[in-house]
Amino acid sequence: MTWFNSLATWKQVVIVGLLLLVIVPLIYNLGYNLGSFLAQSGG
């Protein structure tokens, strides 16, 4: 069952990688938009 364990680990790595690929740009865009909004509102 070692191949199953390695397969499960591989799937876990792929899922985490995809989550990071989605979440990191979202957080970056959110911070960038927030900074632009604060700058425009005279902050």
N, C-alpha and C positions, 0 to 999 in steps of 0.2 A: 504493500500500500504506500510505498515511499513515493511512487510517481504521482499518486493522488495528492499527497501532502505538498509536493513541489508544485503541482498544478494549482492547488488552492492558494499557495503563497504567491504564485505568479499572477493569478487573478486578482489577489488583494493588491499587489503592487500596481497593476494596471488601473484598478479602480481608484486607488489613492492618487495616481498620476493624473488621471482624467479629472478628478475632483480639483486637484491643484491647478490644472490648466484652465478650469472654469472659474474657480474662486479667486485666484490671484489677480487676473485682469479685472474682475468685478470690483474687488477691493481697491485696486489701483485707480480705476475709473471713478469710483465713488469718492475717493480722496481728492482726485484731481478736480472733479466737478464741485465738490464742497469748497475747495480752495478758491476756485474761480468765482463761485457764488459769493464767498466772503469778501473777495477782493472787489467785486463789482458793487457790493452793498456798502462800500466805504470802510471795510474792516481793517 
